[in-house]
Amino acid sequence: MKIAGMNITFRHYPFRYFLDCMDRLNISSIELWAGGPHLYVYRNLLSNLREIKREVKARNMEIVCYTPEQCIYPFNLATSDSPWRKASIDYFIENLHAAVELETDKMLITSGIGDFSLTQEESWKYASDSIFQISKAAEQEGITLALEPLTKFESNLIIDTPGLKRMIEEIQSPSLKGMIDTVAMQLAGETPDDYFSMLPELSHFHLIDGDSETDSHLALDDGNLNWREYVKSLQNHQYEGVCTLEIMGSSYYQNPQDAVKKSLEKLNELEIL
């Protein structure tokens, strides 16, 4: 199983520090969180991309997924505000071009969140139109879009497999594929088997623990999710993609390397790496 580290846990350290930590842990696959201060598409983009590419290649690493920040920044693919929605689409397309420059073939997107003053169907149409436009750009660039369900605390649109399946079938793009985040999956009362039974292909996987009540993304065994069974399910379905340790939260930010190291040790106990 290929395990990827993610720099979102290291957001209060320089990007080079994150890479050095991954090197020490023998992790050569990176999911690049594109958020400040590490990388933001509207700030010194070209010089930042060149520096990141140089540092990654110097360590014989690869960026397996490019993930623009999309839950904190003021961008929302499902907003009813037309100028804001256009700016959000433009933001993702700019990030798509950055992903191409960094020589990765995958970018993560989400549905955004619909205005609570509207019906879900109205917001769905806005999100669908936005994702359709981004998918067309992704097709031209040869990029796979990994569409991630958010938790029920983060969105009122795609939060489970039925929503994910509906959007993929609606867009009908070869670039748009589904993925799993174990916290969102568990909060929706689902398992990896549900995803494999409903989707033709699974493009990416976020492997984290959780507390079953909030959207906390915890290091393995810091919560109560049955993550070992999730891993077993991936093996049973012969999943050959990447599993990213998307560990987040203020309790990890001061010493993020230890959180990743602990999770790797737990995975090593399963003798799957």
C-alpha positions in Angstrom: 0.0 0.0 0.0 1.3 3.4 -0.9 1.1 5.9 1.9 1.3 9.7 1.3 2.1 12.5 3.7 0.3 15.8 3.6 1.7 19.2 4.4 -1.5 20.5 5.9 -0.4 19.1 9.2 2.8 21.1 8.9 1.2 24.4 8.0 3.1 26.2 10.8 6.5 25.0 9.5 8.3 25.8 6.3 7.6 23.5 3.4 11.2 22.3 3.3 10.8 21.1 7.0 7.8 19.0 5.9 9.8 17.4 3.1 12.7 16.7 5.4 10.3 15.0 7.9 8.8 12.8 5.2 12.3 11.9 4.1 13.2 10.8 7.6 10.0 8.7 7.7 10.7 7.1 4.3 7.6 8.6 2.7 8.2 9.4 -0.9 4.6 10.2 -1.9 3.2 13.7 -1.2 -0.3 15.1 -1.2 0.3 18.8 -1.7 -2.1 21.0 0.3 -2.0 24.2 -1.7 -2.6 26.7 1.0 -0.7 29.6 2.6 2.1 29.9 3.6 3.3 26.9 1.6 1.6 27.6 -1.7 -1.2 30.0 -2.8 -2.0 30.4 -6.5 -2.4 34.2 -6.2 1.0 34.9 -4.5 4.3 34.5 -6.3 3.0 31.4 -8.1 5.7 30.7 -10.6 8.6 31.1 -8.2 6.9 29.0 -5.6 6.1 26.2 -8.0 9.7 26.1 -9.2 11.0 25.9 -5.7 8.5 23.2 -4.7 9.3 21.1 -7.7 13.0 21.5 -7.1 12.8 20.5 -3.5 10.5 17.5 -4.2 12.7 16.2 -7.0 15.9 16.6 -5.0 14.5 14.0 -2.5 13.2 11.6 -5.2 9.6 12.2 -4.1 6.4 12.6 -6.2 3.3 14.7 -5.7 0.5 12.2 -6.0 -2.4 14.6 -5.4 -2.7 18.4 -5.5 -5.3 19.7 -3.0 -6.2 23.4 -3.1 -7.5 24.9 0.1 -11.2 25.1 -0.3 -12.8 25.0 3.1 -11.3 28.1 4.6 -10.6 30.5 1.7 -13.4 32.6 0.4 -14.2 30.3 -2.6 -17.4 28.3 -3.0 -18.4 26.4 -6.1 -22.0 26.2 -4.9 -22.7 29.8 -4.1 -25.7 31.6 -5.7 -23.6 34.7 -6.1 -22.5 34.7 -9.7 -19.3 36.8 -9.5 -18.2 34.8 -6.4 -19.0 31.5 -8.2 -17.0 32.6 -11.2 -14.1 33.6 -9.0 -14.3 30.2 -7.4 -14.2 28.4 -10.7 -11.3 30.5 -11.8 -9.5 29.7 -8.6 -9.8 26.0 -9.2 -8.7 26.3 -12.8 -5.6 28.3 -11.7 -4.8 25.5 -9.3 -5.4 23.0 -12.1 -2.6 24.7 -14.1 -0.4 24.7 -11.0 -0.9 20.9 -10.7 0.2 20.4 -14.3 3.3 22.5 -13.7 4.1 20.3 -10.7 3.8 17.2 -12.8 1.0 15.5 -10.9 -2.0 14.0 -12.5 -4.6 14.4 -9.8 -6.4 17.3 -8.1 -8.9 17.1 -5.3 -12.1 19.1 -5.3 -15.3 19.2 -3.3 -18.9 20.4 -4.0 -18.8 23.5 -1.8 -21.7 24.4 0.4 -25.1 25.6 -0.7 -26.7 28.8 0.6 -29.0 27.9 3.5 -31.6 30.3 2.1 -32.0 28.1 -1.0 -33.3 24.6 -1.6 -30.7 21.9 -1.9 -31.6 21.4 -5.5 -31.0 25.0 -6.4 -27.5 24.9 -4.8 -26.9 21.5 -6.4 -27.3 23.1 -9.9 -24.7 25.8 -9.1 -22.2 23.2 -7.8 -22.9 20.9 -10.8 -22.3 23.7 -13.3 -19.1 24.7 -11.5 -17.7 21.2 -11.4 -18.7 20.6 -15.1 -16.6 23.6 -16.1 -13.6 22.5 -14.1 -14.0 19.0 -15.4 -13.7 20.3 -19.0 -10.5 22.1 -18.1 -9.2 18.9 -16.4 -9.9 16.8 -19.5 -7.8 19.2 -21.6 -4.9 19.0 -19.2 -5.1 15.2 -18.6 -5.8 15.7 -14.8 -8.1 13.4 -12.8 -10.4 15.3 -10.4 -10.8 13.4 -7.1 -14.3 14.5 -5.9 -14.3 14.2 -2.1 -17.5 14.1 0.0 -17.3 16.5 2.9 -18.7 15.9 6.3 -22.2 16.9 7.2 -20.6 19.7 9.3 -18.9 21.1 6.2 -21.5 20.8 3.4 -25.2 20.3 2.7 -24.4 18.8 -0.8 -22.1 15.9 -1.4 -21.6 14.2 1.9 -22.1 10.5 1.0 -22.0 7.9 -1.8 -25.4 8.6 -3.2 -24.5 12.3 -3.7 -21.1 11.4 -5.0 -22.5 8.9 -7.5 -25.2 11.4 -8.6 -22.7 14.2 -9.4 -20.3 11.9 -11.3 -23.2 10.5 -13.4 -24.5 14.0 -14.0 -21.2 15.5 -15.1 -20.3 12.5 -17.3 -16.6 13.4 -17.5 -13.8 10.9 -17.7 -11.8 13.2 -15.5 -14.2 13.2 -12.6 -13.8 10.2 -10.2 -14.8 9.5 -6.6 -12.7 9.2 -3.5 -13.0 8.4 0.2 -12.3 10.4 3.3 -12.7 8.0 6.3 -14.1 10.6 8.6 -16.8 11.8 6.2 -17.5 8.2 5.3 -18.0 7.1 8.9 -20.2 10.2 9.8 -22.4 9.2 6.8 -22.8 5.7 8.3 -20.9 4.1 5.4 -18.0 1.8 4.7 -15.5 1.4 1.9 -17.6 -1.5 0.6 -20.4 1.1 -0.1 -18.1 3.1 -2.3 -16.8 0.1 -4.2 -20.3 -1.2 -4.8 -21.7 2.2 -6.1 -18.7 3.7 -8.0 -17.0 2.3 -11.1 -13.6 3.5 -9.8 -12.0 4.9 -6.7 -9.3 7.5 -7.4 -8.0 8.4 -3.9 -8.2 7.7 -0.2 -7.8 9.8 3.0 -6.9 7.4 5.8 -7.5 9.1 9.2 -9.1 8.3 12.5 -12.0 10.2 14.1 -14.2 10.6 17.1 -17.5 9.5 15.4 -19.1 12.8 16.4 -17.2 15.7 14.8 -15.1 16.3 11.7 -11.8 15.8 13.6 -9.1 14.2 11.5 -7.0 12.3 13.9 -3.8 10.2 13.9 -4.5 6.5 13.7 -5.7 5.1 17.1 -6.2 8.6 18.5 -10.0 8.1 17.8 -12.4 5.2 17.6 -12.9 4.5 13.9 -12.5 1.0 12.7 -9.7 2.0 10.3 -8.1 -1.4 10.3 -11.3 -2.8 8.7 -11.2 0.0 6.2 -7.7 -1.0 5.2 -8.7 -4.6 4.9 -11.6 -3.6 2.7 -9.2 -1.7 0.4 -7.0 -4.8 0.1 -10.0 -7.1 -0.6 -11.1 -4.8 -3.4 -7.5 -4.6 -4.7 -7.3 -0.9 -4.4 -4.0 0.2 -6.0 -4.1 3.9 -5.3 -2.7 6.1 -2.6 -3.8 6.5 1.0 -3.0 9.9 2.5 -2.6 10.5 6.2 -4.7 13.7 6.3 -4.1 14.4 10.0 -5.3 17.8 11.1 -6.0 19.8 14.2 -4.3 22.2 16.6 -3.1 19.3 18.9 -0.8 18.1 16.1 0.5 21.4 14.7 3.4 21.8 17.1 4.8 18.3 16.6 3.3 17.0 13.3 6.1 14.5 12.6 5.3 12.5 15.6 1.6 12.2 14.6 2.6 10.9 11.2 5.2 8.6 12.6 2.8 7.1 15.1 0.3 6.4 12.3 3.0 4.7 10.2 3.9 2.5 13.1 0.2 1.4 13.4 0.1 0.6 9.7 3.4 -1.3 10.0 1.8 -3.5 12.6 -0.6 -4.7 9.9 2.4 -5.6 7.7 0.9 -3.9 4.6 3.6 -1.4 3.8 
